């Protein structure tokens, strides 16, 4: 009798142990899956869940978001972090309406051509929304493949073309089975084959894991040093955006000056928000979220 493949072992485990996440439910459309994939980038599931539901309640399809302003997308994004994703998702919705009649495309090259959609996101949507056979490679998948197949304790900080090849070689030929395996690899890395405390005794591929057989231990420290937040421009940007999100009109410069005492750092953070297309000046004395109303200068006090 033929031994089950690596993908079969992980897929069987996934079907019995996968977390109950709403974007995995049968019948969830490609737009909802695309939104989840964008939100989940560098953001924990627990924070994404309420934001994803609120976003789809307001904008259940690309046309609804495309008809709204970038400012409202930034407001709805709230404190998920990396708010440029909100603007890119709206740009993506506009492109979907303009190029594809409001339907998320199912061809990989068309997905890759959408604003803000990269190698991972395009393949994730093609696989999880349309059941296609593509290697879907994030940090968790790279770690699983690196350990189980290559025998290395970690995959390194960035995805390489070789990672796509290594993952694709593990996928079943049948598209639906390959899509299931892609989701399973990702889940295994997220909840079992974790970076610092892997749960090897409950892993479905422990018996064939090259890293486990080698006896190597997990790295003592992170592959990438965690980014400091307190006191950084990123924190200042978040504070400035917080004030602008809550405003119903242009915010006077004097109000923004109260957010942070370091004038140089505050000015640099504000300039960065403008450069990134998140904030725009109104006249010479105020700022607002991009696209938030007509270009009417705010009278000086």
Buried (B, 14 or more C-beta within 10 A) or exposed (E): EEEBBBBBBBBBBBEEBBEEBEBBEEEBBBBBBBBBBBBBBEBEBEBBBEBBEEBBEEBEBBBBBBEBBBBBBBBBBBEBBBBBBBBBBBBBBBBBBEEBEBBBBBEBEBBBEBBBBEBBBBBBBBBBBBBBBBBBBBBBBBBBBBBBBEBBBBBBEEBEEEBBEBBBEBBBEEBEBBBBBBBBBBBBBBBBBBBEEBEBEEBBBBEBBBBBEEEBEBEEEEBEEEEEEEEEBBBBBBBBBEBBBEBEEBBBBEBBEEBBEEEEBBBEBBEBBEEEBBBBBBBEBBBBBBBBEEEEEBEEE
